Amino acid sequence: MASSISNSENLPPHVLRSVSKEVVSLSQEPPEGIQVHINHDDITDIQATVVGPEGTPYVGGEFKLKMVLGKDFPAAPPKGYFLTKIFHPNVASNGEICVNALKKDWNPQLGLKHILLVIKCLLIEPNPESALNEEAGKLLLDNYNEFFQRASLMTEIHAKPQTSSPTTTAKKAKIRKDKKKTLKRL
């Protein structure tokens, strides 16, 4: 998955200043349903939480993601990774995200905000034709209800915020365990 080593020494100072301004701006005025987390020790460690949109199997989930800036940024696009497990055609098992904004359609002028919005839109409108998760892509095309059920179950298990009261924690752990068993059977 994404490296945890800082990339700031590989980027020119003017790029670091630009990234810093954009990340601070995004954290102060985030796009709807997206929260950007600033790592003050490494501004190139760009992490965000995307709230699963209504009407999708991801609703109510909080999906953590990370963007990795390569040494050629902004000439080359960053790489995007979901840190939260998700059942989605355009997300590989290691969390890598496949979306045109991070590949052939990359445009440095659009910036990080655009990428975050495109990733959020990907939760609403997956693209099974460019699937990194072939099983999810095939299921989306062949049996949407089963895809929706499986993606909802993964969201419930991995992305729903946990509340922690002693009595509900044990119950929720058992429910999660049962859901994981159900998911394995699928």
Backbone hydrogen bonds, N-H to C=O, Kabsch-Sander energy under -0.5 kcal/mol:
donor,donor_aa,acceptor,acceptor_aa,energy
10,N,7,N,-1.7
11,L,7,N,-0.5
11,L,8,S,-0.8
15,V,12,P,-0.7
16,L,12,P,-2.2
17,R,13,P,-2.6
18,S,14,H,-1.8
19,V,15,V,-2.8
20,S,16,L,-2.7
21,K,17,R,-2.5
22,E,18,S,-2.3
23,V,19,V,-2.9
24,V,20,S,-2.5
25,S,21,K,-2.4
26,L,22,E,-2.6
27,S,23,V,-2.1
28,Q,24,V,-1.9
29,E,25,S,-2.7
34,I,31,P,-2.0
35,Q,49,T,-2.6
37,H,47,Q,-3.1
38,I,36,V,-0.5
40,H,38,I,-0.8
42,D,39,N,-0.9
45,D,42,D,-2.0
46,I,44,T,-1.5
46,I,67,M,-1.1
47,Q,37,H,-1.0
47,Q,45,D,-0.8
48,A,65,L,-2.2
49,T,35,Q,-2.7
50,V,63,F,-2.9
51,V,33,G,-3.0
52,G,61,G,-2.9
56,T,53,P,-1.1
59,V,56,T,-1.4
60,G,52,G,-1.2
61,G,58,Y,-2.2
62,E,159,A,-2.7
63,F,50,V,-2.9
63,F,61,G,-0.6
64,K,62,E,-0.6
65,L,48,A,-2.8
66,K,81,Y,-2.9
67,M,46,I,-2.8
68,V,79,K,-3.0
69,L,44,T,-0.5
69,L,67,M,-0.6
70,G,68,V,-0.6
73,F,70,G,-1.8
75,A,72,D,-1.5
76,A,72,D,-1.3
79,K,68,V,-2.4
81,Y,66,K,-2.6
82,F,95,G,-2.9
83,L,64,K,-2.9
83,L,81,Y,-0.5
84,T,64,K,-1.5
88,H,86,I,-0.9
91,V,88,H,-1.6
92,A,96,E,-2.5
95,G,92,A,-2.1
97,I,80,G,-2.6
98,C,90,N,-2.8
99,V,97,I,-0.7
102,L,99,V,-2.2
103,K,100,N,-1.9
105,D,100,N,-2.1
106,W,103,K,-1.4
110,L,107,N,-2.0
111,G,107,N,-0.7
114,H,110,L,-0.8
115,I,111,G,-1.3
116,L,112,L,-2.5
117,L,113,K,-2.3
118,V,114,H,-2.5
119,I,115,I,-2.5
120,K,116,L,-2.2
121,C,117,L,-2.5
122,L,118,V,-1.8
123,L,119,I,-0.9
123,L,120,K,-0.9
124,I,120,K,-0.8
124,I,121,C,-0.5
125,E,121,C,-3.0
130,S,127,N,-1.4
131,A,128,P,-1.0
132,L,89,P,-2.5
133,N,89,P,-2.5
134,E,132,L,-0.8
137,G,133,N,-2.4
138,K,134,E,-2.8
139,L,135,E,-2.4
140,L,136,A,-2.4
141,L,137,G,-1.8
142,D,138,K,-2.9
143,N,139,L,-2.8
147,F,143,N,-2.3
148,F,144,Y,-3.2
149,Q,145,N,-2.3
150,R,146,E,-2.6
151,A,147,F,-3.0
152,S,148,F,-2.6
153,L,149,Q,-2.2
154,M,150,R,-2.3
155,T,151,A,-2.2
156,E,152,S,-2.7
157,I,153,L,-2.3
158,H,154,M,-2.9
159,A,155,T,-2.5
160,K,155,T,-1.1
165,S,163,T,-0.6
169,T,165,S,-2.7
170,A,166,P,-1.1
171,K,167,T,-1.3
172,K,168,T,-3.0
173,A,169,T,-2.3
174,K,170,A,-1.9
175,I,171,K,-2.4
176,R,172,K,-3.0
177,K,173,A,-2.3
178,D,174,K,-2.5
179,K,175,I,-2.5
180,K,176,R,-2.5
181,K,177,K,-2.0
182,T,178,D,-2.2
183,L,179,K,-2.7
184,K,180,K,-2.2
185,R,181,K,-1.6
186,L,182,T,-1.3
